[in-house]
Amino acid sequence: MIAAFEKAGLIVLERGWLSSNNILFGTANPDHETVLVDTGYWTHAPQTVALVRRLLGGRPLQRIVNTHLHSDHCGGNHALQQAYGCAVDVPAGEADNVDRWDETMLTYRETGQGCPRFERTGVLQAGTEIELAGRRWQVIASPGHDPESMVLYEPELELLISADALWENGFGIVFPELEGSSGFDAVAATLDRLAALRVRAVIPGHGPAFDDFTGAIGRARRRLDALVADPSRHARHAAKVMIKFHLMELQTQPRAALGAWLEANALIAGVHRLHFGDVPFGAWFDTLIGELCASGALRLRGSVVEDAA
């Protein structure tokens, strides 16, 4: 994989699960545009800027490309624009939401996740190609996790930047399903679209790059089958992921305050109403916290809940 990445002129910055991975192009050749694919969460923005600055060695960052606009993938946009005045390309379907900075349509308000406002200058259009470090990368629609999500594919080296459409052991939360819309069919169609590609290595949105593409597709399909068979399983998992993400950001929070945040979170309140409405919210919250603590994801210290990472 390393040799292929060098040929592609890219560097993978594997980040923690609060932030997406970042892929930096153009550092090896001064004639190539410097481009960063995805920028991580806003609380890690100073670290993101420092990492990019060190790798660029005095050159400016010229462009950001966002695979989708969940806050853990574009939260560093503002800081990088402040540092470099760089261009930003977003999925075409999100352009108007960014221009108006509609935090509801961008999901930041209902998820309770922060993202400082940035300015977009261009769009990423499915069915087109973009040039990264002198190579042509195909832009492929990958709805499911997010309706406007894109992946990038370089056919000569058979490299796939899969964002949250495909991880080594699954894929990201299917947010449309949490909102009462259909999303699982879109995940299936995306997996079929990706499976038709020849892929030697995958750079996912989270976790290490991997080369078992066929195995990953199989694992993702089996996971999807299980979620389709029991949608409440997906909803329960999503609620726990949202709690974990929140605690990863804050590190610690009184249990009562965490419960109040959860109940006020429009997305999670909707999940409770759609899938677990027969259980009082407080009892449901207690069950989720108990399961997260039992799994080692969180821990309780008296009346305070802490991230266990």
C-alpha positions in Angstrom: 0.0 0.0 0.0 2.8 2.4 0.9 4.3 2.2 -2.6 0.9 2.8 -4.2 0.3 5.8 -1.9 3.7 7.2 -2.9 2.8 6.8 -6.6 -0.5 8.5 -6.0 1.4 11.4 -4.3 -0.7 11.2 -1.1 -0.1 11.0 2.6 -2.7 9.5 4.9 -3.1 11.1 8.3 -4.9 8.5 10.4 -6.8 10.3 13.1 -8.7 9.2 16.2 -12.4 8.3 15.9 -13.6 11.8 16.8 -11.9 13.1 13.7 -12.0 11.7 10.2 -8.8 10.6 8.5 -7.1 13.3 6.4 -5.5 12.6 3.0 -2.9 15.2 1.8 -1.9 15.4 -1.9 0.8 17.3 -3.6 3.7 17.5 -1.1 6.2 15.6 -3.3 6.0 17.7 -6.4 6.0 21.5 -6.3 4.1 21.6 -9.6 1.1 19.8 -8.1 -1.7 21.5 -6.3 -1.7 20.8 -2.5 -5.1 19.3 -1.6 -6.5 17.9 1.7 -9.4 15.5 1.6 -11.4 15.9 4.7 -10.3 17.9 7.8 -11.5 16.3 11.0 -13.5 17.6 13.9 -13.4 21.2 15.0 -11.9 20.5 18.4 -8.9 18.9 16.7 -8.5 21.8 14.2 -5.3 23.3 15.8 -3.7 19.8 15.6 -4.9 19.5 12.0 -3.4 22.8 11.0 -0.1 21.9 12.7 0.1 18.5 11.0 -0.6 20.0 7.6 1.8 22.9 8.1 4.6 20.5 9.0 4.0 18.2 6.0 3.7 21.1 3.6 7.1 22.5 4.7 6.3 26.1 4.0 4.1 25.6 1.0 0.5 26.8 1.2 -2.5 24.5 1.3 -4.4 25.4 -1.9 -7.6 23.3 -1.7 -9.8 21.2 0.6 -12.1 18.5 -0.8 -14.9 17.2 1.5 -16.3 13.8 0.9 -19.4 14.8 2.9 -20.2 17.5 5.4 -20.7 15.6 8.7 -18.9 17.7 11.3 -16.1 15.1 11.9 -15.1 15.4 8.2 -15.2 19.2 7.7 -14.7 20.7 11.2 -11.2 21.8 10.3 -12.2 23.7 7.2 -12.6 27.1 9.0 -9.2 26.9 10.7 -7.4 25.9 7.5 -9.1 28.6 5.5 -8.1 31.1 8.2 -4.5 29.8 8.0 -4.2 29.5 4.2 -7.2 31.1 2.4 -7.6 27.8 0.6 -10.5 26.9 -1.7 -13.1 24.4 -0.5 -15.0 21.9 -2.7 -18.1 20.3 -1.1 -20.6 17.8 -2.6 -22.8 19.6 -5.1 -26.0 18.8 -3.3 -24.8 20.6 -0.1 -23.6 23.8 -1.9 -26.7 25.8 -1.1 -26.9 24.7 2.5 -23.3 25.8 3.0 -23.9 29.2 1.3 -26.9 29.8 3.5 -25.2 28.1 6.4 -28.3 26.1 7.3 -27.3 24.2 10.4 -30.5 22.2 10.3 -30.0 20.9 6.8 -26.3 20.4 7.5 -27.3 18.3 10.6 -25.2 20.2 13.1 -28.1 21.5 15.0 -30.0 18.2 15.4 -26.9 16.2 16.2 -25.5 18.7 18.6 -22.1 18.6 17.0 -20.1 21.8 16.3 -18.7 23.0 13.0 -17.4 26.6 12.6 -18.7 28.3 9.5 -16.5 28.1 6.4 -16.8 29.4 2.8 -17.1 27.0 -0.1 -15.7 27.9 -3.4 -16.5 24.9 -5.6 -18.4 21.6 -5.8 -17.7 17.9 -6.0 -20.0 16.5 -8.7 -20.7 12.8 -9.1 -19.7 11.3 -12.5 -16.9 13.8 -13.0 -13.1 13.5 -12.3 -10.8 15.7 -10.2 -7.0 15.9 -10.5 -5.1 15.1 -7.4 -1.2 15.1 -7.5 -1.3 14.7 -11.3 -3.7 11.8 -11.4 -7.4 11.7 -12.4 -9.7 10.5 -9.6 -13.3 9.5 -10.3 -16.0 11.1 -8.1 -18.6 8.5 -7.3 -21.9 9.1 -5.4 -22.1 6.9 -2.3 -25.4 7.7 -0.5 -26.5 5.8 2.5 -24.5 7.0 5.5 -25.2 10.5 4.1 -27.4 11.2 1.0 -24.7 13.5 -0.5 -21.6 11.5 0.3 -18.9 10.9 -2.4 -16.0 8.5 -2.7 -12.9 9.0 -4.8 -11.4 6.3 -7.0 -8.1 6.2 -8.9 -8.5 3.3 -11.5 -4.8 3.0 -12.6 -3.5 2.3 -9.1 -6.9 0.9 -8.0 -7.1 3.1 -4.9 -10.4 4.0 -3.2 -10.9 6.9 -0.7 -14.1 5.5 0.8 -15.0 8.0 3.5 -17.8 6.5 5.7 -19.4 4.4 2.9 -17.0 1.5 3.6 -14.8 0.8 6.6 -12.8 -2.3 7.2 -15.6 -3.7 9.3 -18.7 -2.0 8.2 -19.8 1.6 7.4 -21.0 4.7 9.1 -24.4 5.2 10.8 -27.2 5.4 8.2 -28.5 8.8 9.2 -31.6 8.9 7.0 -32.9 5.8 8.8 -32.7 7.7 12.1 -34.9 10.5 10.6 -37.6 8.1 9.6 -36.5 7.9 5.9 -35.3 5.0 3.9 -31.5 4.6 3.9 -30.6 0.9 3.9 -31.5 0.5 0.2 -29.0 3.3 -0.7 -26.3 1.6 1.4 -26.9 -1.7 -0.5 -26.7 0.2 -3.9 -23.5 1.9 -2.8 -21.9 -1.4 -1.8 -22.9 -2.9 -5.1 -21.4 0.1 -6.9 -18.1 -0.1 -5.0 -18.0 -3.9 -5.4 -17.9 -3.4 -9.2 -14.6 -1.5 -8.9 -11.1 -3.1 -9.0 -9.6 -2.0 -5.7 -6.2 -2.8 -4.4 -6.3 -0.5 -1.3 -8.9 1.5 0.6 -8.4 4.6 2.7 -11.5 4.8 4.9 -12.9 7.8 6.7 -11.9 6.2 10.0 -9.4 3.5 11.0 -6.3 2.3 9.1 -6.0 1.9 5.4 -6.6 -1.7 4.3 -6.2 -4.0 1.3 -8.9 -6.7 2.0 -11.5 -4.9 -0.1 -13.5 -8.1 -1.0 -13.6 -9.1 2.6 -14.7 -5.6 3.7 -17.5 -5.6 1.2 -18.7 -9.0 2.5 -18.6 -7.8 6.1 -20.5 -4.6 5.2 -23.2 -6.6 3.4 -23.6 -9.0 6.3 -23.9 -6.0 8.7 -26.4 -4.4 6.5 -28.5 -7.6 6.3 -28.6 -7.7 10.1 -29.7 -4.0 10.4 -32.4 -4.4 7.8 -33.7 -7.5 9.7 -33.8 -5.4 13.0 -33.9 -1.6 12.4 -34.1 -1.0 16.1 -30.6 -2.5 16.5 -29.3 0.2 14.2 -31.2 2.9 16.0 -29.9 1.7 19.4 -26.3 1.5 18.1 -26.6 5.0 16.6 -27.8 6.5 19.9 -24.8 4.9 21.7 -22.4 6.2 19.0 -23.8 9.7 19.4 -23.4 9.6 23.2 -19.8 8.3 22.8 -19.0 11.0 20.3 -20.3 13.7 22.6 -18.2 12.3 25.5 -15.2 12.1 23.3 -15.5 15.8 22.7 -16.3 16.8 26.3 -14.4 14.0 28.1 -16.6 14.2 31.2 -20.1 15.4 32.1 -22.4 15.0 35.0 -24.9 12.2 34.4 -27.9 14.5 34.8 -26.5 17.0 32.3 -25.7 14.2 29.8 -29.3 13.0 30.1 -30.7 16.5 29.6 -28.4 16.9 26.5 -29.6 13.6 25.1 -33.3 14.3 25.6 -32.9 17.8 24.0 -31.0 16.3 21.0 -33.5 16.3 18.2 -32.0 13.3 16.4 -31.8 11.1 19.4 -35.2 12.1 20.7 -36.5 11.1 17.3 -34.8 7.7 17.5 -36.4 7.2 20.9 -39.8 8.2 19.7 -39.6 6.0 16.5 -38.1 2.9 18.0 -38.3 2.9 21.8 -41.4 5.0 22.5 -42.8 2.4 24.9 -39.9 2.9 27.2 -39.6 6.1 29.3 -36.8 8.2 28.1 -35.0 8.2 31.5 -35.0 4.4 31.6 -33.8 4.1 28.0 -31.0 6.5 28.8 -30.0 4.5 31.9 -29.9 1.3 29.7 -27.7 3.0 27.0 -25.2 4.3 29.6 -25.1 0.9 31.3 -24.3 -0.8 28.0 -21.7 1.7 27.1 -20.0 1.3 30.5 -20.2 -2.5 30.3 -18.5 -2.4 26.9 -15.7 -0.2 28.2 -16.6 2.8 26.0 -17.5 5.0 29.0 -17.1 4.8 32.8 -19.0 6.1 35.7 -17.4 7.9 38.6 -20.2 8.6 41.1 -22.6 10.9 39.3 -20.2 11.8 36.5 -19.9 10.0 33.1 -16.4 9.9 31.6 -15.1 8.9 28.2 -13.0 5.8 28.7 -10.7 6.3 25.7 
